[in-house]
Amino acid sequence: MQWRISTATGILFLKGIFMGLSMALPGISGGTMAFILGIYKKLINEISKFHISDFKSPKTFFQKYDWLFLIPLLAGSISALALFVILAPPLITSFQFEFYSLIFGFILASLYLPLKEIEKSLKTLILFVCFTVLSFYSFYFTETISLSREQVSLFWIFPAGALVALALVVPGLSGSYLLILLGLYHYILTAFRDLNMFIIGVFIIGAFIGLISMARGMKFFLHRFPSETLSVILGLIVGSLYILWPFSEAAGGVDFLSSSFSDKISFLLWFSLSFCLTLFISFLYGKNRITN
């Protein structure tokens, strides 16, 4: 039994690492990663339980939540975020094309299981198409605000935390990408690297309040309208794939037709690797990746 518990904890820690990286990397949604890894519903359920009155009784607080699920997941996410702040930026800059090729295949293949879960109907099809178009339009035509350091204030940092929380609750929305649109990505990243506790504190408070308030709404929709909610989520994910396409302007690449032959081959190799591996894992785990 002890081995089984340790194995489950290790798997959750690993999933937390993937979630932490997805929250830190522009273009990848923490909610999307949780959805893909099969912990989205469980995570939303746990977050939506929170109430301020829980702090009045320590016993109730520790009994109310599934800490065997939350602690390793949180530990993995924090570890990945810390590692990213220190090591990842130069690596991603050096291997940006390969990185986006891998992620594109990973996200695309991961849509297989959610599509199987949706009840096929005209309503779900319309929702999927509408939110795909809406997501694509939002990412394709949105321009960066580019705030200067002098313009950055608590007025921006607090809601920026809430935006990151929104990206965790709503798959398809990248919190880091939203920070880039506001011109706050490098500012927040630097604050964490330099351990600026004031900025970090304001940012985390905004994220916490946003996360709690929005998780309850998402839990309601998943319970009452499961197929419709999944259709909306998938539409948001598919529409946001534009910013992960390695040949797009958003990813810093050149047009596919204008790219070199070696770039096309490199993309096909990295894309095929992640796509086939993810699809193989999807077949192995089946519905567990969504319902667990």
C-alpha positions as CSV (number, residue, x, y, z in Angstrom):
1,M,0.0,0.0,0.0
2,Q,2.8,2.3,0.9
3,W,4.4,1.8,-2.5
4,R,1.2,2.6,-4.2
5,I,0.7,5.8,-2.3
6,S,4.3,6.8,-3.0
7,T,3.9,6.1,-6.7
8,A,0.6,8.1,-6.9
9,T,2.3,11.0,-5.1
10,G,5.3,10.9,-7.5
11,I,2.9,10.9,-10.5
12,L,1.0,13.9,-9.0
13,F,4.3,15.7,-8.4
14,L,5.3,15.1,-12.0
15,K,1.9,16.4,-13.2
16,G,2.5,19.5,-11.0
17,I,5.8,20.1,-12.8
18,F,4.1,20.0,-16.2
19,M,1.4,22.4,-14.9
20,G,4.0,24.8,-13.4
21,L,5.9,24.9,-16.7
22,S,2.7,25.4,-18.6
23,M,1.8,28.4,-16.4
24,A,5.2,29.9,-16.9
25,L,5.6,29.4,-20.7
26,P,3.8,31.8,-23.0
27,G,1.3,30.2,-25.2
28,I,0.5,27.2,-23.0
29,S,-2.5,27.3,-20.6
30,G,-2.3,25.8,-17.1
31,G,-5.9,24.8,-17.4
32,T,-5.2,23.1,-20.7
33,M,-2.4,21.1,-19.1
34,A,-4.6,20.1,-16.2
35,F,-7.3,19.1,-18.6
36,I,-4.8,17.0,-20.7
37,L,-3.3,15.3,-17.6
38,G,-6.7,14.2,-16.3
39,I,-6.8,16.3,-13.1
40,Y,-8.8,19.3,-14.3
41,K,-12.2,18.3,-12.7
42,K,-10.6,17.2,-9.5
43,L,-8.6,20.4,-9.2
44,I,-11.6,22.6,-9.8
45,N,-13.6,20.6,-7.3
46,E,-10.9,21.1,-4.6
47,I,-10.5,24.8,-5.3
48,S,-14.2,25.4,-5.3
49,K,-14.5,24.0,-1.8
50,F,-12.6,26.9,-0.3
51,H,-14.4,29.3,2.1
52,I,-12.9,32.0,4.4
53,S,-14.6,30.3,7.4
54,D,-12.3,27.3,7.0
55,F,-9.5,29.2,8.8
56,K,-11.7,29.3,12.0
57,S,-11.2,25.6,12.6
58,P,-7.8,24.1,11.7
59,K,-9.3,20.6,12.1
60,T,-12.0,21.3,9.5
61,F,-9.5,22.9,7.2
62,F,-7.2,19.9,7.1
63,Q,-10.1,17.4,6.8
64,K,-12.0,19.2,4.2
65,Y,-9.5,19.0,1.4
66,D,-7.6,16.1,-0.4
67,W,-4.1,17.1,0.7
68,L,-2.6,13.9,-0.8
69,F,-3.7,15.4,-4.1
70,L,-3.0,19.1,-3.6
71,I,0.4,19.0,-1.8
72,P,2.4,17.0,-4.4
73,L,0.7,18.9,-7.2
74,L,1.5,22.3,-5.6
75,A,5.0,21.2,-4.8
76,G,5.6,20.1,-8.4
77,S,4.2,23.4,-9.8
78,I,6.3,25.5,-7.4
79,S,9.5,23.5,-8.2
80,A,8.9,23.9,-12.0
81,L,8.2,27.6,-11.7
82,A,11.4,28.2,-9.6
83,L,13.4,26.2,-12.1
84,F,11.9,28.1,-15.0
85,V,12.8,31.5,-13.5
86,I,16.4,30.4,-13.1
87,L,17.2,28.2,-16.1
88,A,14.5,28.1,-18.8
89,P,14.5,31.5,-20.6
90,P,17.9,31.1,-22.3
91,L,17.1,27.5,-23.3
92,I,13.8,28.4,-24.8
93,T,15.4,31.3,-26.7
94,S,18.0,29.0,-28.1
95,F,15.6,26.2,-29.1
96,Q,12.4,28.1,-29.6
97,F,11.5,26.4,-32.9
98,E,11.9,22.9,-31.6
99,F,10.1,23.8,-28.4
100,Y,7.0,25.1,-30.3
101,S,7.0,22.1,-32.6
102,L,7.0,19.7,-29.7
103,I,4.2,21.6,-27.8
104,F,2.1,21.9,-31.0
105,G,2.1,18.1,-31.5
106,F,1.5,17.5,-27.8
107,I,-1.6,19.8,-27.6
108,L,-3.1,18.7,-30.9
109,A,-2.9,14.9,-30.1
110,S,-4.3,15.5,-26.6
111,L,-7.6,16.6,-28.1
112,Y,-8.4,13.0,-29.0
113,L,-9.9,12.0,-25.6
114,P,-11.9,15.1,-24.9
115,L,-13.5,14.8,-28.3
116,K,-14.6,11.2,-27.4
117,E,-16.2,12.5,-24.2
118,I,-18.5,15.1,-25.9
119,E,-22.0,14.2,-26.8
120,K,-22.3,14.7,-30.5
121,S,-25.0,17.2,-31.3
122,L,-25.7,20.3,-33.3
123,K,-25.5,22.4,-30.2
124,T,-22.0,21.2,-29.1
125,L,-20.8,21.6,-32.7
126,I,-22.0,25.2,-32.9
127,L,-20.4,26.0,-29.5
128,F,-17.1,24.4,-30.6
129,V,-17.0,26.4,-33.9
130,C,-18.0,29.7,-32.3
131,F,-15.4,29.5,-29.5
132,T,-12.7,28.3,-31.9
133,V,-13.3,31.4,-34.0
134,L,-13.5,33.6,-31.0
135,S,-10.3,32.3,-29.5
136,F,-8.4,32.5,-32.8
137,Y,-9.6,36.0,-33.5
138,S,-8.6,37.1,-30.0
139,F,-5.1,35.8,-30.3
140,Y,-4.5,36.7,-33.9
141,F,-5.7,40.3,-33.8
142,T,-4.8,41.3,-30.3
143,E,-1.8,43.7,-30.0
144,T,0.5,44.0,-27.0
145,I,-0.2,47.0,-24.7
146,S,3.5,47.3,-23.7
147,L,3.4,49.1,-20.4
148,S,6.5,50.9,-19.4
149,R,8.1,50.4,-16.0
150,E,6.8,53.8,-14.9
151,Q,3.2,52.7,-15.8
152,V,3.4,49.5,-13.8
153,S,1.6,49.9,-10.5
154,L,-0.5,47.9,-8.0
155,F,-3.5,48.8,-10.2
156,W,-2.0,46.5,-12.9
157,I,-0.2,43.8,-10.8
158,F,-3.3,42.8,-8.8
159,P,-5.6,42.1,-11.8
160,A,-2.6,40.5,-13.6
161,G,-2.6,37.8,-10.9
162,A,-6.4,37.3,-11.5
163,L,-5.7,36.9,-15.2
164,V,-3.2,34.1,-14.5
165,A,-5.8,32.5,-12.3
166,L,-8.3,32.8,-15.1
167,A,-5.9,30.9,-17.4
168,L,-5.7,28.1,-14.9
169,V,-9.5,27.8,-14.6
170,V,-10.3,28.2,-18.3
171,P,-8.3,25.9,-20.6
172,G,-7.0,27.6,-23.8
173,L,-6.1,30.9,-22.2
174,S,-2.4,31.3,-21.5
175,G,-1.7,33.3,-18.4
176,S,1.9,34.1,-19.5
177,Y,0.7,35.2,-22.9
178,L,-1.9,37.5,-21.3
179,L,0.9,39.0,-19.2
180,I,2.9,39.6,-22.4
181,L,-0.1,41.4,-23.9
182,L,-0.1,43.7,-20.9
183,G,3.6,44.1,-21.1
184,L,4.0,42.6,-17.6
185,Y,5.6,39.3,-18.3
186,H,9.3,40.2,-17.9
187,Y,8.4,42.5,-15.0
188,I,6.7,39.8,-13.0
189,L,9.3,37.2,-14.0
190,T,12.1,39.6,-12.7
191,A,10.2,40.2,-9.5
192,F,10.1,36.4,-8.8
193,R,13.8,36.1,-9.8
194,D,14.8,39.0,-7.5
195,L,12.5,37.8,-4.7
196,N,10.6,41.2,-4.6
197,M,8.2,40.0,-2.0
198,F,5.9,43.1,-2.2
199,I,5.2,42.6,-5.9
200,I,5.0,38.8,-5.5
201,G,2.6,39.2,-2.6
202,V,0.2,41.5,-4.5
203,F,0.4,39.2,-7.5
204,I,-0.3,36.1,-5.6
205,I,-3.2,37.7,-3.7
206,G,-4.8,38.7,-7.0
207,A,-4.3,35.2,-8.4
208,F,-5.8,33.6,-5.2
209,I,-8.9,35.7,-5.2
210,G,-9.4,35.2,-8.9
211,L,-8.9,31.5,-8.7
212,I,-11.4,30.9,-5.9
213,S,-14.1,33.1,-7.4
214,M,-13.9,31.6,-10.9
215,A,-13.4,27.9,-9.9
216,R,-16.9,27.7,-8.5
217,G,-18.5,28.9,-11.7
218,M,-16.5,26.4,-13.7
219,K,-17.5,23.5,-11.4
220,F,-21.2,24.4,-11.9
221,F,-20.9,24.4,-15.7
222,L,-19.0,21.1,-15.7
223,H,-21.7,19.5,-13.5
224,R,-24.8,20.9,-15.3
225,F,-23.6,21.1,-18.9
226,P,-20.7,18.7,-19.3
227,S,-20.7,18.3,-23.1
228,E,-21.4,21.9,-23.7
229,T,-18.6,23.0,-21.4
230,L,-16.2,20.6,-22.9
231,S,-17.1,21.9,-26.4
232,V,-16.3,25.5,-25.2
233,I,-13.0,24.4,-23.7
234,L,-12.0,22.5,-26.8
235,G,-12.9,25.5,-29.0
236,L,-10.7,27.8,-26.8
237,I,-7.8,25.4,-27.0
238,V,-8.1,24.8,-30.8
239,G,-8.4,28.6,-31.5
240,S,-5.3,29.3,-29.3
241,L,-3.2,26.8,-31.3
242,Y,-2.2,29.7,-33.6
243,I,0.2,31.1,-31.1
244,L,1.9,27.6,-30.8
245,W,2.3,27.1,-34.5
246,P,6.1,27.3,-34.9
247,F,5.8,29.0,-38.3
248,S,3.5,31.8,-37.1
249,E,4.5,35.3,-36.3
250,A,3.3,34.9,-32.7
251,A,5.9,32.1,-32.3
252,G,8.6,34.2,-33.9
253,G,8.8,32.0,-37.0
254,V,8.5,32.5,-40.7
255,D,5.7,31.4,-43.0
256,F,5.7,27.6,-43.6
257,L,5.8,27.9,-47.4
258,S,8.7,30.4,-47.2
259,S,10.7,28.4,-44.6
260,S,13.7,26.4,-45.5
261,F,13.6,22.7,-46.2
262,S,15.5,21.9,-43.1
263,D,13.0,23.8,-40.9
264,K,10.2,21.8,-42.5
265,I,11.9,18.5,-41.8
266,S,12.8,19.6,-38.3
267,F,9.2,20.5,-37.6
268,L,7.9,17.2,-38.9
269,L,10.3,15.3,-36.8
270,W,9.6,17.1,-33.5
271,F,5.9,17.4,-34.2
272,S,5.6,13.7,-35.1
273,L,7.5,12.6,-32.0
274,S,5.3,14.5,-29.5
275,F,2.1,13.8,-31.5
276,C,2.6,10.0,-31.8
277,L,3.8,9.7,-28.2
278,T,0.8,11.7,-26.8
279,L,-1.7,9.7,-29.0
280,F,-0.2,6.4,-27.8
281,I,-0.5,7.5,-24.1
282,S,-4.1,8.6,-24.8
283,F,-5.0,5.1,-26.1
284,L,-3.3,3.5,-23.1
285,Y,-5.1,5.6,-20.4
286,G,-8.4,6.0,-22.2
287,K,-11.1,8.0,-20.3
288,N,-9.1,8.1,-17.1
289,R,-7.1,11.1,-18.4
290,I,-10.3,13.2,-18.2
291,T,-12.4,11.6,-15.5
292,N,-9.8,11.1,-12.8
